[in-house]
């Protein structure tokens, strides 16, 4: 007669034990959640939101290698987020974004381009602050970056630059020009070089424009006019300019880098970079001007992509694909010197870098805009 009561007692004890274990497990879950840092909770929520959005639309530089590299790695890290990448020259991408915005269309999430391109979008009110997108500690901590966080805009929140470096962009034909003949930019005005200077057309966005603006900054307007009077060979075709140097049609070129000359070097043709001029070489942010389109359709996916891109892995992939040097201090960049690129973090102090900078909003508004106007006047 006691067995039923004993069975009931055991069942009651089992129920109480199970309830206690359940409450303890739940308490452990709550405790674990509470001990997670705020950034991790935000990151997990952002990744889940990105997967629900399922897509990211980005306008990137015109590099097939970059498209391939990002397309292979990012989807593996974040399955469920489809990448829609438009690889084209910055002005072309920016024009598409502006046209869509004017038509009330929201397709693109972000733009990564050269220095001056995003300022047109910023001035048109098409961009939103990018700083709130930085979540991961390794990305958000300014101590991870050379010079801290670098913003191209004066408001320091809309256009972020994750690279800064110097590149060898003045090359010569050693059969026509000796190294000691051009040690200053003033030496390019020697009548000996009349008709023998090639330049990447400064009327079209690119390294030719950047160099032309830097010349204005350090040498002045009269210098540009005198240089233009040297009857320079202008071209928007980098291969054509490099070929003119290799064949001796020009003695020196301005605005071309190692990557254009690489096949000529491998072929043993007479093309070599000139050492730094006494006035110095400008520092560039390359193709790293990052801006976020206002009211983008995939805000969570945009956050995920930006944090991955700015991470150590993302910066290594981007730098290798583009041949441009990151500001991240934990990414190895000294190997780039063999390809004509010197990372500022490896060779310059922050102060020296800033003195030679050629990318900030004041520089763009003052020197890039004015030099472009001069170029239109002197090259007709």
N, C-alpha and C positions, 0 to 999 in steps of 0.2 A: 504493500500500500504506500510505501515511502518513495518508490522509484519515480512515479510521475512528478512528485514535488521536487525530487532531486534533479530530474531532467529539466524541469522548468527553471530551477535555480541555475543549472549550468548554462541553459540557453540565455538566461538573463545576464549572467556574468560574461558570456561570449559577446552578447550584444553591446554591453557596456565597454568591454575591452575593444571591440571593433570601432565603436563610436570614439573612444579615446584615441585610438590609433589614427582614425580619420582626421580628428581635430588636430592631432599633433602634426600629421603630414601637411594639412592645410596651413597650419601655423608656420611650418618650415618653408612652405612655398611663399607665404607672405613675407617671411623674414628674408628669404633669398631675394625677393623682388625689391624689398626695402633697402637691401645692402648693395644693389646694383647702382653704380654711379648714374647721375642724371643723364649724362651724355649717352650712355649705353641704352638706357630706356628710350631716349629720343631716337637713337640710331635704329634700334629694332623696330620701332613704330614707323620710322621713315622707310625702311626697307620693305616692310609689309605693305605700306601705302604705295610704294613704287611698283610692287608686283601686281597690285590691283589695277594700277594705271596701265601696266603692261608694256610701256613704250617710252622711248626718249628720242627726240628729234634734235639733232645737233648740226650746226654749220661749222665745218672744220677746214683747215688749210688744204690746198690742192696737192695732196700727197697720197698716192696709192699705197705706199708702204705704211703710212700712218693708219689709213683706213683698215688695212689688213691686220696690223698689229693690235689695234684696239678691238676690232671685230672678232679676233680670236680669243682674247683674254677676258674682256669684260663679261660676256655672256656666261662664261664658266664660273666667274665669281658670283654673278647675280642672275641665276637662271630665272626665266619668267619676265625679264625686262628686254624687250626687243629694241635693237639699235637701228635708227633710221639716220644714216650719216650722209650729209651732202658735202663732198670735198670739192672746193672751188676756191678761186682767189677771193680774198677778203671783201673787196668792193662789190663783187658779184653777189656774194652771200648776203651782205648788208643791204643791198638794193632789194633783194627778194624779201627780206624781213620787213623792210620799210614799206614796200608795196602791199604786203599782206596786212600789215598793221593798219595802213590807211584804208584798206578795204574791209576792216573789221574781222579779218581772219587771224586765228591764232594757231599756227602750225609749229613753228620753231620754238625750242625751249632755250637755246643758248647759242652764242657765237664765240669762236676762238679764232683770232686773226692777228694781223700785224698791228703796228703801233697806232696809226692815225684812224684806221677804219671805224672803230666803235664810237668815236666822238660824234660822228654825224647822228648816230642813233641816240646817243646820250642827249645831244642838243634838241632832238626832236621829241624827247620825253618817252622814248620807247623802252628804256632800260629800268630795271629795279635793282635795289641794293643787293650785292652778292655776299656781303659779310655774314648775314644770318644763315647762309647755307653751310658754313664751316662747322662741322660737328665733331669729327674724330679728333682726339687730343693731338695725334701726330701731325694733323693738318692745321688745327687751330692755334697751336702753340707757336708764337712768333720766333721763339728761340731755335726752332727747327729750320729757319730760313735765313739766308744771308741778307742782312739789312732789315730783318723782321718782315712784316707784311708790306708789300709794295703795291700801292694803288696808283694808277696812271692819272685818274681824275683828282682834282683839287679837293673834292668832298671826301675823298678816300673811302669810297664804299661801292662804287659802281663798276670800275674796270680794274680787274686784278691781273698782275703780271707775275707768272711763276718762273720766268727765266730772266737771266741777265748775263751778258757775255760780250766779248769783243771778237770780231772775225777779220781775217785777212781779206780785205776787199779792194786792195789796189795791187794789181799784178803787172809784171813787166816781161818783155822779151829780152833775155840777157844778151842776145846777139846784137841788139839795137840800143840797149840802155844799160849802163853800169850802175851798180848799187849806189856809189857815191855821187852820182849825178842828180839824184832826186832824194834829198834827205829832209826837205821841208815842202809843204804844199805850195809855197812860193816858187819852188823850182819847176813846177809844172807850167809856169808862165814863160819859161825860157823859149825864145823863138825857135829853138832847135826842135821843139816838140809840136810845132804848129802842124795840124793835120795828122798828127800821130797819136792822138789821145782818143780812146774809145770810152763811152760812158753809157750805162744803162739809163735810158731816157728818164730824166727826173720829172717829166710831165705825167708819168704813169706811176702809180704806187709800187714801191719796191725798194731795194737797197740803193738804187741810183737816187731816188728821192731822199732817202735818209742821209746819204753822204752829202748831197747837195745842200740839205738843211744844216748839216753839221758845219760845212764850209762857211755858210752864212753866219753861224753862231760864233765861230772862232776867228774868221778872216774878214767878214763884212761884205756888204753889197758890191762894192767896187771890185772886190776879188772875183766874185761870180761873173761879173761882166767881162773882166779881163780873161778869165778862163774860157768863157764862151767864145771869145774872139780868137781863140786858138784853133778855131774851125774843127771842133771835135766831131768824131763819128758817133752819132746817136743811133741807138737801136733798142727796141723792146724785146728783141730776141737774144737771149743770153748765149745760146749756142753760136749764133752769128758773130757776136762780139768776141767770144773766146777764139773762134776760128780766125778772126782778123788778127788777133795777137799772135797766135801760133804760126801764122803764115807771114808775119812781119809787115802786114798792112798797117798795123798800129804798133806803137812801142810800149804802151801802157794802157790798162783798162781800169775803170772805176765802177764799183758796184757789183762786181762778180766775185764769187767765193769758191772755195775749194771744190765744192760739189759740182760746179759747172766745169771746172778744169780737170777734174779727176780722170776722165777718159783720155785727155790730151797728155796728162802726166804719165799715165800707163803706157801711152804710145811713144814716150820718150821725146815729145815735142818741147821746144824752148819756151816754157811758161813757168814763171816763178813769182811768188809773192814778194812785194817790197817790204823791208823791215818797217816798223813803226816810224812815222815821221816825228820830228822833234815836237810838234804841237800835240801829239797824242792821237789815239784812235777812240772813236766814240763807243760807248757801251749801249747795247741794244737789248730790248726785251724779246726780239725775234717774233715768232708767231705764237705768242703766249698771252695776248690781250684777251682776257676772258670776261664776257659780259652776259647778263641774264635778261632774257626778253620779258617784259612786263606782262603779267597775267598769262604766263606760259601754260600750256595744257597739261603738262606732266610735272608739277612742282616737286613731288617726292622723288621721282626718277632723276630729276635734275640734281637734287641734293646728293643722291647716291653717286651719280656719275662724277660730280665735282669732287666729292670727298675721295673717291677712288683715284681720279686723275691726279689730285694733289698729293696722294700717298706716295710712299717710296717706290712701290711697284709701278704706279701710274707714271711717275716722273721718269723712271728708267726707260719705260717703253716709249714714251713720247720723245724723250731726248735722243734715243738711238734712231728712231724713225725719221726725225726731222734734222738730226745733226746739229742740235741746238742745246745749250747748257742750262740746266735747271738752277734755281737758287736754293734748293733743298740741300742742307749741309751733309746729310747722310747718303747722298747719291754720288758715286764716283764719276768724275768728269775730266780728270787729267788726261785720259786717253784721247780726248777730243783735240788736243794740240796737234796731233798727227794729221788732223783733218782741217787745220786752220782755224780752230775755235778755242778761245781761252775763256774759261768760266771766270767771271769776276770774283767768285768766292775763293778761287785758287790762286789768283794773281794780284788782286787789288784790295785795298782797304775800302770800307763802306764810303769813306769820305772821298777817296779818289774816284770810285765808281760814280758817285753822285755828281762830281765835278764834270765828268765826261758823259753824263746821261744824255740820251737823245730820244726820250720817250714820254716825258711827263706832259701834263696838259698845258702848262705854261710854255714849254718848249714847242709843242705842237702848234699852239695858237700863235706863238710869236715867230718862230723860225720856219717851221714846215709850211705854214700858210703863206708867209712872205716869200720864201724861196720858190714856192710853186708859182707864184705870180711873176716873179723875176724870170723863171724858166720859160713861161709862156711868152714873155716879151723878147727874150734874147734868142730863143729857138723858134723860128717860124718856117 
